[in-house]
Amino acid sequence: MAFAGRSPPPGVIHHSDRGSQYTSRLYQSALRKGGAMPSMGKKGDCFDNAVVESFFSTLKRELLLDHVFHTRQEGRNQVFEYLEVFYNRQRWHSTLGYKTPLEFEQLSIHAVA
């Protein structure tokens, strides 16, 4: 969803763990077709993907804990809204100099250009 909607530059690295959804031929093919380079952590090294693990911990804490979705579509809509409206555009991150991910990305693109 995010990959198709963002149109990342060719050669962008997609790092993941070795979960079955990420190692599937269909997923790997979609990444390559979009110009991404798949990257996977070492087997059994939970610290290799610490940033993503931290993100999912935040997602669970801020959105999912104590929340019951009545339908799968309601859950998808809430996660989409959390990511696209709040997390990427409004939520400041200390590791990004108290900028939102979108602000940080825009500054990074302009710095490289």
Jmol script that loads the backbone (N, CA, C; Angstrom):
load data "model"
ATOM      1  N   MET A   1       0.831  -1.186   0.000  1.00  0.00           N
ATOM      2  CA  MET A   1       0.000   0.000   0.000  1.00  0.00           C
ATOM      3  C   MET A   1       0.878   1.254   0.000  1.00  0.00           C
ATOM      4  N   ALA A   2       1.759   1.392   0.984  1.00  0.00           N
ATOM      5  CA  ALA A   2       2.593   2.586   1.071  1.00  0.00           C
ATOM      6  C   ALA A   2       3.577   2.654  -0.090  1.00  0.00           C
ATOM      7  N   PHE A   3       4.121   1.517  -0.461  1.00  0.00           N
ATOM      8  CA  PHE A   3       5.107   1.473  -1.537  1.00  0.00           C
ATOM      9  C   PHE A   3       4.498   1.967  -2.842  1.00  0.00           C
ATOM     10  N   ALA A   4       3.327   1.483  -3.187  1.00  0.00           N
ATOM     11  CA  ALA A   4       2.674   1.871  -4.438  1.00  0.00           C
ATOM     12  C   ALA A   4       2.252   3.332  -4.421  1.00  0.00           C
ATOM     13  N   GLY A   5       1.817   3.832  -3.286  1.00  0.00           N
ATOM     14  CA  GLY A   5       1.331   5.200  -3.193  1.00  0.00           C
ATOM     15  C   GLY A   5       2.422   6.250  -3.112  1.00  0.00           C
ATOM     16  N   ARG A   6       3.644   5.863  -2.764  1.00  0.00           N
ATOM     17  CA  ARG A   6       4.717   6.829  -2.544  1.00  0.00           C
ATOM     18  C   ARG A   6       5.614   7.034  -3.756  1.00  0.00           C
ATOM     19  N   SER A   7       5.716   6.068  -4.642  1.00  0.00           N
ATOM     20  CA  SER A   7       6.632   6.128  -5.787  1.00  0.00           C
ATOM     21  C   SER A   7       8.060   6.444  -5.339  1.00  0.00           C
ATOM     22  N   PRO A   8       8.664   5.556  -4.540  1.00  0.00           N
ATOM     23  CA  PRO A   8      10.027   5.817  -4.072  1.00  0.00           C
ATOM     24  C   PRO A   8      11.024   5.771  -5.225  1.00  0.00           C
ATOM     25  N   PRO A   9      12.179   6.412  -5.049  1.00  0.00           N
ATOM     26  CA  PRO A   9      13.174   6.410  -6.125  1.00  0.00           C
ATOM     27  C   PRO A   9      13.733   5.014  -6.355  1.00  0.00           C
ATOM     28  N   PRO A  10      14.177   4.718  -7.571  1.00  0.00           N
ATOM     29  CA  PRO A  10      14.770   3.407  -7.851  1.00  0.00           C
ATOM     30  C   PRO A  10      15.949   3.143  -6.920  1.00  0.00           C
ATOM     31  N   GLY A  11      16.048   1.901  -6.476  1.00  0.00           N
ATOM     32  CA  GLY A  11      17.147   1.520  -5.606  1.00  0.00           C
ATOM     33  C   GLY A  11      16.881   1.703  -4.127  1.00  0.00           C
ATOM     34  N   VAL A  12      15.677   2.180  -3.772  1.00  0.00           N
ATOM     35  CA  VAL A  12      15.355   2.329  -2.351  1.00  0.00           C
ATOM     36  C   VAL A  12      15.448   0.954  -1.690  1.00  0.00           C
ATOM     37  N   ILE A  13      15.943   0.912  -0.471  1.00  0.00           N
ATOM     38  CA  ILE A  13      16.130  -0.357   0.234  1.00  0.00           C
ATOM     39  C   ILE A  13      14.918  -0.634   1.112  1.00  0.00           C
ATOM     40  N   HIS A  14      14.356  -1.821   0.967  1.00  0.00           N
ATOM     41  CA  HIS A  14      13.235  -2.267   1.807  1.00  0.00           C
ATOM     42  C   HIS A  14      13.777  -3.332   2.750  1.00  0.00           C
ATOM     43  N   HIS A  15      13.961  -2.953   4.022  1.00  0.00           N
ATOM     44  CA  HIS A  15      14.529  -3.885   4.999  1.00  0.00           C
ATOM     45  C   HIS A  15      13.411  -4.522   5.810  1.00  0.00           C
ATOM     46  N   SER A  16      13.490  -5.827   6.004  1.00  0.00           N
ATOM     47  CA  SER A  16      12.463  -6.544   6.764  1.00  0.00           C
ATOM     48  C   SER A  16      13.100  -7.703   7.510  1.00  0.00           C
ATOM     49  N   ASP A  17      12.283  -8.351   8.330  1.00  0.00           N
ATOM     50  CA  ASP A  17      12.751  -9.587   8.945  1.00  0.00           C
ATOM     51  C   ASP A  17      12.507 -10.723   7.957  1.00  0.00           C
ATOM     52  N   ARG A  18      12.677 -11.941   8.394  1.00  0.00           N
ATOM     53  CA  ARG A  18      12.530 -13.087   7.496  1.00  0.00           C
ATOM     54  C   ARG A  18      11.162 -13.745   7.613  1.00  0.00           C
ATOM     55  N   GLY A  19      10.150 -12.950   7.922  1.00  0.00           N
ATOM     56  CA  GLY A  19       8.791 -13.471   7.997  1.00  0.00           C
ATOM     57  C   GLY A  19       8.328 -13.998   6.649  1.00  0.00           C
ATOM     58  N   SER A  20       7.410 -14.955   6.681  1.00  0.00           N
ATOM     59  CA  SER A  20       6.975 -15.614   5.447  1.00  0.00           C
ATOM     60  C   SER A  20       6.366 -14.641   4.443  1.00  0.00           C
ATOM     61  N   GLN A  21       5.689 -13.598   4.927  1.00  0.00           N
ATOM     62  CA  GLN A  21       5.097 -12.643   3.988  1.00  0.00           C
ATOM     63  C   GLN A  21       6.171 -11.873   3.232  1.00  0.00           C
ATOM     64  N   TYR A  22       7.318 -11.615   3.882  1.00  0.00           N
ATOM     65  CA  TYR A  22       8.387 -10.854   3.237  1.00  0.00           C
ATOM     66  C   TYR A  22       9.273 -11.711   2.343  1.00  0.00           C
ATOM     67  N   THR A  23       9.339 -12.997   2.616  1.00  0.00           N
ATOM     68  CA  THR A  23      10.183 -13.875   1.802  1.00  0.00           C
ATOM     69  C   THR A  23       9.426 -14.507   0.638  1.00  0.00           C
ATOM     70  N   SER A  24       8.127 -14.275   0.564  1.00  0.00           N
ATOM     71  CA  SER A  24       7.340 -14.887  -0.513  1.00  0.00           C
ATOM     72  C   SER A  24       7.785 -14.359  -1.876  1.00  0.00           C
ATOM     73  N   ARG A  25       7.685 -15.202  -2.867  1.00  0.00           N
ATOM     74  CA  ARG A  25       8.065 -14.807  -4.235  1.00  0.00           C
ATOM     75  C   ARG A  25       7.228 -13.632  -4.730  1.00  0.00           C
ATOM     76  N   LEU A  26       5.940 -13.633  -4.407  1.00  0.00           N
ATOM     77  CA  LEU A  26       5.050 -12.564  -4.857  1.00  0.00           C
ATOM     78  C   LEU A  26       5.494 -11.215  -4.285  1.00  0.00           C
ATOM     79  N   TYR A  27       5.804 -11.188  -2.996  1.00  0.00           N
ATOM     80  CA  TYR A  27       6.226  -9.944  -2.335  1.00  0.00           C
ATOM     81  C   TYR A  27       7.569  -9.468  -2.882  1.00  0.00           C
ATOM     82  N   GLN A  28       8.508 -10.394  -2.998  1.00  0.00           N
ATOM     83  CA  GLN A  28       9.826 -10.057  -3.527  1.00  0.00           C
ATOM     84  C   GLN A  28       9.729  -9.528  -4.956  1.00  0.00           C
ATOM     85  N   SER A  29       8.870 -10.147  -5.743  1.00  0.00           N
ATOM     86  CA  SER A  29       8.670  -9.715  -7.129  1.00  0.00           C
ATOM     87  C   SER A  29       8.081  -8.306  -7.185  1.00  0.00           C
ATOM     88  N   ALA A  30       7.111  -8.024  -6.313  1.00  0.00           N
ATOM     89  CA  ALA A  30       6.496  -6.693  -6.280  1.00  0.00           C
ATOM     90  C   ALA A  30       7.525  -5.631  -5.907  1.00  0.00           C
ATOM     91  N   LEU A  31       8.407  -5.945  -4.970  1.00  0.00           N
ATOM     92  CA  LEU A  31       9.458  -4.997  -4.596  1.00  0.00           C
ATOM     93  C   LEU A  31      10.380  -4.711  -5.775  1.00  0.00           C
ATOM     94  N   ARG A  32      10.831  -5.770  -6.412  1.00  0.00           N
ATOM     95  CA  ARG A  32      11.756  -5.592  -7.539  1.00  0.00           C
ATOM     96  C   ARG A  32      11.091  -4.860  -8.706  1.00  0.00           C
ATOM     97  N   LYS A  33       9.829  -5.187  -8.944  1.00  0.00           N
ATOM     98  CA  LYS A  33       9.094  -4.525 -10.024  1.00  0.00           C
ATOM     99  C   LYS A  33       8.983  -3.020  -9.756  1.00  0.00           C
ATOM    100  N   GLY A  34       8.882  -2.652  -8.485  1.00  0.00           N
ATOM    101  CA  GLY A  34       8.808  -1.243  -8.107  1.00  0.00           C
ATOM    102  C   GLY A  34      10.162  -0.563  -8.006  1.00  0.00           C
ATOM    103  N   GLY A  35      11.233  -1.303  -8.272  1.00  0.00           N
ATOM    104  CA  GLY A  35      12.568  -0.722  -8.251  1.00  0.00           C
ATOM    105  C   GLY A  35      13.249  -0.753  -6.896  1.00  0.00           C
ATOM    106  N   ALA A  36      12.689  -1.495  -5.930  1.00  0.00           N
ATOM    107  CA  ALA A  36      13.276  -1.560  -4.593  1.00  0.00           C
ATOM    108  C   ALA A  36      14.263  -2.711  -4.487  1.00  0.00           C
ATOM    109  N   MET A  37      15.207  -2.561  -3.584  1.00  0.00           N
ATOM    110  CA  MET A  37      16.170  -3.619  -3.300  1.00  0.00           C
ATOM    111  C   MET A  37      15.783  -4.267  -1.971  1.00  0.00           C
ATOM    112  N   PRO A  38      15.357  -5.538  -1.995  1.00  0.00           N
ATOM    113  CA  PRO A  38      15.006  -6.210  -0.742  1.00  0.00           C
ATOM    114  C   PRO A  38      16.240  -6.430   0.134  1.00  0.00           C
ATOM    115  N   SER A  39      16.064  -6.272   1.433  1.00  0.00           N
ATOM    116  CA  SER A  39      17.124  -6.506   2.407  1.00  0.00           C
ATOM    117  C   SER A  39      16.489  -7.193   3.607  1.00  0.00           C
ATOM    118  N   MET A  40      17.161  -8.203   4.149  1.00  0.00           N
ATOM    119  CA  MET A  40      16.605  -8.925   5.299  1.00  0.00           C
ATOM    120  C   MET A  40      17.633  -9.038   6.404  1.00  0.00           C
ATOM    121  N   GLY A  41      17.115  -9.025   7.620  1.00  0.00           N
ATOM    122  CA  GLY A  41      17.976  -9.167   8.781  1.00  0.00           C
ATOM    123  C   GLY A  41      18.525 -10.574   8.906  1.00  0.00           C
ATOM    124  N   LYS A  42      19.521 -10.707   9.761  1.00  0.00           N
ATOM    125  CA  LYS A  42      20.108 -12.021  10.016  1.00  0.00           C
ATOM    126  C   LYS A  42      19.119 -12.892  10.773  1.00  0.00           C
ATOM    127  N   LYS A  43      19.164 -14.149  10.517  1.00  0.00           N
ATOM    128  CA  LYS A  43      18.285 -15.095  11.196  1.00  0.00           C
ATOM    129  C   LYS A  43      18.585 -15.095  12.696  1.00  0.00           C
ATOM    130  N   GLY A  44      17.540 -14.912  13.490  1.00  0.00           N
ATOM    131  CA  GLY A  44      17.669 -14.969  14.940  1.00  0.00           C
ATOM    132  C   GLY A  44      18.228 -13.721  15.591  1.00  0.00           C
ATOM    133  N   ASP A  45      18.395 -12.626  14.848  1.00  0.00           N
ATOM    134  CA  ASP A  45      18.938 -11.387  15.413  1.00  0.00           C
ATOM    135  C   ASP A  45      17.830 -10.354  15.541  1.00  0.00           C
ATOM    136  N   CYS A  46      17.205 -10.301  16.707  1.00  0.00           N
ATOM    137  CA  CYS A  46      16.069  -9.395  16.898  1.00  0.00           C
ATOM    138  C   CYS A  46      16.493  -7.930  16.887  1.00  0.00           C
ATOM    139  N   PHE A  47      17.771  -7.648  17.121  1.00  0.00           N
ATOM    140  CA  PHE A  47      18.237  -6.264  17.152  1.00  0.00           C
ATOM    141  C   PHE A  47      18.529  -5.720  15.757  1.00  0.00           C
ATOM    142  N   ASP A  48      18.586  -6.593  14.770  1.00  0.00           N
ATOM    143  CA  ASP A  48      18.917  -6.187  13.410  1.00  0.00           C
ATOM    144  C   ASP A  48      17.857  -5.259  12.821  1.00  0.00           C
ATOM    145  N   ASN A  49      16.635  -5.392  13.272  1.00  0.00           N
ATOM    146  CA  ASN A  49      15.537  -4.589  12.742  1.00  0.00           C
ATOM    147  C   ASN A  49      14.873  -3.794  13.868  1.00  0.00           C
ATOM    148  N   ALA A  50      15.690  -3.249  14.764  1.00  0.00           N
ATOM    149  CA  ALA A  50      15.187  -2.592  15.972  1.00  0.00           C
ATOM    150  C   ALA A  50      14.285  -1.398  15.677  1.00  0.00           C
ATOM    151  N   VAL A  51      14.562  -0.643  14.626  1.00  0.00           N
ATOM    152  CA  VAL A  51      13.748   0.532  14.314  1.00  0.00           C
ATOM    153  C   VAL A  51      12.316   0.120  13.988  1.00  0.00           C
ATOM    154  N   VAL A  52      12.159  -0.915  13.183  1.00  0.00           N
ATOM    155  CA  VAL A  52      10.818  -1.382  12.819  1.00  0.00           C
ATOM    156  C   VAL A  52      10.123  -1.997  14.026  1.00  0.00           C
ATOM    157  N   GLU A  53      10.872  -2.743  14.837  1.00  0.00           N
ATOM    158  CA  GLU A  53      10.286  -3.315  16.050  1.00  0.00           C
ATOM    159  C   GLU A  53       9.772  -2.197  16.955  1.00  0.00           C
ATOM    160  N   SER A  54      10.529  -1.118  17.075  1.00  0.00           N
ATOM    161  CA  SER A  54      10.115   0.031  17.883  1.00  0.00           C
ATOM    162  C   SER A  54       8.853   0.672  17.305  1.00  0.00           C
ATOM    163  N   PHE A  55       8.816   0.801  15.969  1.00  0.00           N
ATOM    164  CA  PHE A  55       7.629   1.374  15.331  1.00  0.00           C
ATOM    165  C   PHE A  55       6.381   0.560  15.658  1.00  0.00           C
ATOM    166  N   PHE A  56       6.462  -0.762  15.508  1.00  0.00           N
ATOM    167  CA  PHE A  56       5.279  -1.585  15.765  1.00  0.00           C
ATOM    168  C   PHE A  56       4.881  -1.548  17.236  1.00  0.00           C
ATOM    169  N   SER A  57       5.841  -1.395  18.125  1.00  0.00           N
ATOM    170  CA  SER A  57       5.524  -1.224  19.541  1.00  0.00           C
ATOM    171  C   SER A  57       4.729   0.066  19.751  1.00  0.00           C
ATOM    172  N   THR A  58       5.149   1.138  19.081  1.00  0.00           N
ATOM    173  CA  THR A  58       4.441   2.420  19.169  1.00  0.00           C
ATOM    174  C   THR A  58       3.041   2.307  18.584  1.00  0.00           C
ATOM    175  N   LEU A  59       2.922   1.679  17.431  1.00  0.00           N
ATOM    176  CA  LEU A  59       1.607   1.484  16.802  1.00  0.00           C
ATOM    177  C   LEU A  59       0.665   0.743  17.740  1.00  0.00           C
ATOM    178  N   LYS A  60       1.147  -0.329  18.327  1.00  0.00           N
ATOM    179  CA  LYS A  60       0.310  -1.107  19.247  1.00  0.00           C
ATOM    180  C   LYS A  60      -0.095  -0.280  20.459  1.00  0.00           C
ATOM    181  N   ARG A  61       0.861   0.452  21.025  1.00  0.00           N
ATOM    182  CA  ARG A  61       0.586   1.241  22.224  1.00  0.00           C
ATOM    183  C   ARG A  61      -0.372   2.401  21.938  1.00  0.00           C
ATOM    184  N   GLU A  62      -0.176   3.105  20.828  1.00  0.00           N
ATOM    185  CA  GLU A  62      -0.960   4.305  20.554  1.00  0.00           C
ATOM    186  C   GLU A  62      -2.294   4.041  19.872  1.00  0.00           C
ATOM    187  N   LEU A  63      -2.421   2.930  19.173  1.00  0.00           N
ATOM    188  CA  LEU A  63      -3.656   2.692  18.420  1.00  0.00           C
ATOM    189  C   LEU A  63      -4.366   1.405  18.796  1.00  0.00           C
ATOM    190  N   LEU A  64      -3.640   0.342  18.950  1.00  0.00           N
ATOM    191  CA  LEU A  64      -4.286  -0.966  19.010  1.00  0.00           C
ATOM    192  C   LEU A  64      -4.654  -1.450  20.405  1.00  0.00           C
ATOM    193  N   LEU A  65      -3.887  -1.089  21.420  1.00  0.00           N
ATOM    194  CA  LEU A  65      -4.194  -1.559  22.769  1.00  0.00           C
ATOM    195  C   LEU A  65      -5.558  -1.038  23.222  1.00  0.00           C
ATOM    196  N   ASP A  66      -6.321  -1.889  23.816  1.00  0.00           N
ATOM    197  CA  ASP A  66      -7.639  -1.525  24.356  1.00  0.00           C
ATOM    198  C   ASP A  66      -8.610  -1.013  23.294  1.00  0.00           C
ATOM    199  N   HIS A  67      -8.378  -1.352  22.041  1.00  0.00           N
ATOM    200  CA  HIS A  67      -9.285  -0.930  20.970  1.00  0.00           C
ATOM    201  C   HIS A  67      -9.801  -2.171  20.244  1.00  0.00           C
ATOM    202  N   VAL A  68     -11.101  -2.240  20.088  1.00  0.00           N
ATOM    203  CA  VAL A  68     -11.714  -3.364  19.380  1.00  0.00           C
ATOM    204  C   VAL A  68     -12.274  -2.851  18.059  1.00  0.00           C
ATOM    205  N   PHE A  69     -11.833  -3.443  16.973  1.00  0.00           N
ATOM    206  CA  PHE A  69     -12.379  -3.107  15.662  1.00  0.00           C
ATOM    207  C   PHE A  69     -13.510  -4.078  15.373  1.00  0.00           C
ATOM    208  N   HIS A  70     -14.620  -3.569  14.912  1.00  0.00           N
ATOM    209  CA  HIS A  70     -15.789  -4.414  14.676  1.00  0.00           C
ATOM    210  C   HIS A  70     -15.725  -5.153  13.345  1.00  0.00           C
ATOM    211  N   THR A  71     -14.971  -4.612  12.405  1.00  0.00           N
ATOM    212  CA  THR A  71     -14.786  -5.289  11.118  1.00  0.00           C
ATOM    213  C   THR A  71     -13.318  -5.155  10.705  1.00  0.00           C
ATOM    214  N   ARG A  72     -12.892  -6.022   9.811  1.00  0.00           N
ATOM    215  CA  ARG A  72     -11.533  -5.943   9.274  1.00  0.00           C
ATOM    216  C   ARG A  72     -11.331  -4.600   8.564  1.00  0.00           C
ATOM    217  N   GLN A  73     -12.347  -4.150   7.840  1.00  0.00           N
ATOM    218  CA  GLN A  73     -12.233  -2.882   7.113  1.00  0.00           C
ATOM    219  C   GLN A  73     -12.079  -1.701   8.070  1.00  0.00           C
ATOM    220  N   GLU A  74     -12.791  -1.735   9.189  1.00  0.00           N
ATOM    221  CA  GLU A  74     -12.637  -0.672  10.187  1.00  0.00           C
ATOM    222  C   GLU A  74     -11.194  -0.646  10.705  1.00  0.00           C
ATOM    223  N   GLY A  75     -10.633  -1.808  10.965  1.00  0.00           N
ATOM    224  CA  GLY A  75      -9.240  -1.888  11.406  1.00  0.00           C
ATOM    225  C   GLY A  75      -8.285  -1.334  10.367  1.00  0.00           C
ATOM    226  N   ARG A  76      -8.482  -1.716   9.126  1.00  0.00           N
ATOM    227  CA  ARG A  76      -7.625  -1.208   8.045  1.00  0.00           C
ATOM    228  C   ARG A  76      -7.730   0.309   7.939  1.00  0.00           C
ATOM    229  N   ASN A  77      -8.954   0.825   8.004  1.00  0.00           N
ATOM    230  CA  ASN A  77      -9.161   2.273   7.909  1.00  0.00           C
ATOM    231  C   ASN A  77      -8.469   3.013   9.050  1.00  0.00           C
ATOM    232  N   GLN A  78      -8.575   2.482  10.268  1.00  0.00           N
ATOM    233  CA  GLN A  78      -7.960   3.131  11.423  1.00  0.00           C
ATOM    234  C   GLN A  78      -6.434   3.106  11.341  1.00  0.00           C
ATOM    235  N   VAL A  79      -5.873   1.989  10.899  1.00  0.00           N
ATOM    236  CA  VAL A  79      -4.418   1.906  10.754  1.00  0.00           C
ATOM    237  C   VAL A  79      -3.950   2.863   9.657  1.00  0.00           C
ATOM    238  N   PHE A  80      -4.666   2.915   8.543  1.00  0.00           N
ATOM    239  CA  PHE A  80      -4.318   3.834   7.460  1.00  0.00           C
ATOM    240  C   PHE A  80      -4.349   5.278   7.958  1.00  0.00           C
ATOM    241  N   GLU A  81      -5.413   5.650   8.671  1.00  0.00           N
ATOM    242  CA  GLU A  81      -5.534   7.020   9.183  1.00  0.00           C
ATOM    243  C   GLU A  81      -4.414   7.330  10.177  1.00  0.00           C
ATOM    244  N   TYR A  82      -4.118   6.379  11.047  1.00  0.00           N
ATOM    245  CA  TYR A  82      -3.035   6.574  12.017  1.00  0.00           C
ATOM    246  C   TYR A  82      -1.713   6.848  11.294  1.00  0.00           C
ATOM    247  N   LEU A  83      -1.412   6.047  10.276  1.00  0.00           N
ATOM    248  CA  LEU A  83      -0.146   6.196   9.561  1.00  0.00           C
ATOM    249  C   LEU A  83      -0.094   7.449   8.704  1.00  0.00           C
ATOM    250  N   GLU A  84      -1.095   7.618   7.847  1.00  0.00           N
ATOM    251  CA  GLU A  84      -1.051   8.685   6.845  1.00  0.00           C
ATOM    252  C   GLU A  84      -1.439  10.062   7.377  1.00  0.00           C
ATOM    253  N   VAL A  85      -2.311  10.108   8.368  1.00  0.00           N
ATOM    254  CA  VAL A  85      -2.753  11.404   8.890  1.00  0.00           C
ATOM    255  C   VAL A  85      -1.943  11.800  10.123  1.00  0.00           C
ATOM    256  N   PHE A  86      -1.798  10.886  11.074  1.00  0.00           N
ATOM    257  CA  PHE A  86      -1.143  11.238  12.335  1.00  0.00           C
ATOM    258  C   PHE A  86       0.363  10.961  12.328  1.00  0.00           C
ATOM    259  N   TYR A  87       0.758   9.713  12.198  1.00  0.00           N
ATOM    260  CA  TYR A  87       2.157   9.319  12.407  1.00  0.00           C
ATOM    261  C   TYR A  87       3.113  10.024  11.443  1.00  0.00           C
ATOM    262  N   ASN A  88       2.809  10.034  10.167  1.00  0.00           N
ATOM    263  CA  ASN A  88       3.723  10.614   9.175  1.00  0.00           C
ATOM    264  C   ASN A  88       3.649  12.129   9.071  1.00  0.00           C
ATOM    265  N   ARG A  89       2.526  12.732   9.458  1.00  0.00           N
ATOM    266  CA  ARG A  89       2.336  14.168   9.222  1.00  0.00           C
ATOM    267  C   ARG A  89       2.269  15.028  10.479  1.00  0.00           C
ATOM    268  N   GLN A  90       1.957  14.426  11.636  1.00  0.00           N
ATOM    269  CA  GLN A  90       1.763  15.224  12.843  1.00  0.00           C
ATOM    270  C   GLN A  90       2.659  14.812  14.007  1.00  0.00           C
ATOM    271  N   ARG A  91       3.020  13.550  14.086  1.00  0.00           N
ATOM    272  CA  ARG A  91       3.750  13.038  15.259  1.00  0.00           C
ATOM    273  C   ARG A  91       5.242  13.352  15.153  1.00  0.00           C
ATOM    274  N   TRP A  92       5.741  14.127  16.118  1.00  0.00           N
ATOM    275  CA  TRP A  92       7.159  14.464  16.152  1.00  0.00           C
ATOM    276  C   TRP A  92       7.963  13.273  16.645  1.00  0.00           C
ATOM    277  N   HIS A  93       9.200  13.166  16.155  1.00  0.00           N
ATOM    278  CA  HIS A  93      10.091  12.077  16.538  1.00  0.00           C
ATOM    279  C   HIS A  93      11.411  12.668  17.027  1.00  0.00           C
ATOM    280  N   SER A  94      11.805  12.301  18.221  1.00  0.00           N
ATOM    281  CA  SER A  94      13.048  12.845  18.778  1.00  0.00           C
ATOM    282  C   SER A  94      14.254  12.466  17.919  1.00  0.00           C
ATOM    283  N   THR A  95      14.254  11.257  17.364  1.00  0.00           N
ATOM    284  CA  THR A  95      15.390  10.825  16.542  1.00  0.00           C
ATOM    285  C   THR A  95      15.477  11.575  15.216  1.00  0.00           C
ATOM    286  N   LEU A  96      14.417  12.273  14.845  1.00  0.00           N
ATOM    287  CA  LEU A  96      14.414  13.072  13.609  1.00  0.00           C
ATOM    288  C   LEU A  96      14.536  14.561  13.928  1.00  0.00           C
ATOM    289  N   GLY A  97      15.054  14.879  15.108  1.00  0.00           N
ATOM    290  CA  GLY A  97      15.195  16.285  15.492  1.00  0.00           C
ATOM    291  C   GLY A  97      13.854  16.940  15.765  1.00  0.00           C
ATOM    292  N   TYR A  98      12.926  16.191  16.304  1.00  0.00           N
ATOM    293  CA  TYR A  98      11.568  16.659  16.617  1.00  0.00           C
ATOM    294  C   TYR A  98      10.848  17.190  15.377  1.00  0.00           C
ATOM    295  N   LYS A  99      11.026  16.462  14.296  1.00  0.00           N
ATOM    296  CA  LYS A  99      10.289  16.711  13.057  1.00  0.00           C
ATOM    297  C   LYS A  99       9.395  15.508  12.802  1.00  0.00           C
ATOM    298  N   THR A 100       8.395  15.695  11.951  1.00  0.00           N
ATOM    299  CA  THR A 100       7.579  14.562  11.535  1.00  0.00           C
ATOM    300  C   THR A 100       8.344  13.797  10.458  1.00  0.00           C
ATOM    301  N   PRO A 101       8.001  12.534  10.211  1.00  0.00           N
ATOM    302  CA  PRO A 101       8.666  11.807   9.125  1.00  0.00           C
ATOM    303  C   PRO A 101       8.547  12.519   7.774  1.00  0.00           C
ATOM    304  N   LEU A 102       7.400  13.124   7.499  1.00  0.00           N
ATOM    305  CA  LEU A 102       7.220  13.825   6.225  1.00  0.00           C
ATOM    306  C   LEU A 102       8.139  15.041   6.136  1.00  0.00           C
ATOM    307  N   GLU A 103       8.226  15.825   7.219  1.00  0.00           N
ATOM    308  CA  GLU A 103       9.128  16.979   7.220  1.00  0.00           C
ATOM    309  C   GLU A 103      10.578  16.538   7.025  1.00  0.00           C
ATOM    310  N   PHE A 104      10.967  15.478   7.728  1.00  0.00           N
ATOM    311  CA  PHE A 104      12.333  14.973   7.632  1.00  0.00           C
ATOM    312  C   PHE A 104      12.635  14.483   6.219  1.00  0.00           C
ATOM    313  N   GLU A 105      11.694  13.780   5.629  1.00  0.00           N
ATOM    314  CA  GLU A 105      11.876  13.286   4.265  1.00  0.00           C
ATOM    315  C   GLU A 105      12.038  14.449   3.289  1.00  0.00           C
ATOM    316  N   GLN A 106      11.201  15.464   3.414  1.00  0.00           N
ATOM    317  CA  GLN A 106      11.276  16.606   2.503  1.00  0.00           C
ATOM    318  C   GLN A 106      12.600  17.351   2.649  1.00  0.00           C
ATOM    319  N   LEU A 107      13.060  17.522   3.893  1.00  0.00           N
ATOM    320  CA  LEU A 107      14.355  18.168   4.110  1.00  0.00           C
ATOM    321  C   LEU A 107      15.491  17.332   3.529  1.00  0.00           C
ATOM    322  N   SER A 108      15.402  16.023   3.668  1.00  0.00           N
ATOM    323  CA  SER A 108      16.435  15.127   3.144  1.00  0.00           C
ATOM    324  C   SER A 108      16.485  15.165   1.626  1.00  0.00           C
ATOM    325  N   ILE A 109      15.322  15.179   0.994  1.00  0.00           N
ATOM    326  CA  ILE A 109      15.261  15.234  -0.472  1.00  0.00           C
ATOM    327  C   ILE A 109      15.867  16.533  -0.977  1.00  0.00           C
ATOM    328  N   HIS A 110      15.533  17.652  -0.322  1.00  0.00           N
ATOM    329  CA  HIS A 110      16.065  18.946  -0.753  1.00  0.00           C
ATOM    330  C   HIS A 110      17.566  19.054  -0.491  1.00  0.00           C
ATOM    331  N   ALA A 111      18.044  18.409   0.568  1.00  0.00           N
ATOM    332  CA  ALA A 111      19.473  18.448   0.882  1.00  0.00           C
ATOM    333  C   ALA A 111      20.285  17.684  -0.160  1.00  0.00           C
ATOM    334  N   VAL A 112      19.715  16.609  -0.704  1.00  0.00           N
ATOM    335  CA  VAL A 112      20.403  15.790  -1.701  1.00  0.00           C
ATOM    336  C   VAL A 112      20.335  16.440  -3.075  1.00  0.00           C
ATOM    337  N   ALA A 113      19.245  17.125  -3.365  1.00  0.00           N
ATOM    338  CA  ALA A 113      19.023  17.703  -4.704  1.00  0.00           C
ATOM    339  C   ALA A 113      19.920  18.862  -5.018  1.00  0.00           C
TER     340      ALA A 113
END
end "model"
wireframe off; spacefill off
backbone 0.3
color backbone group
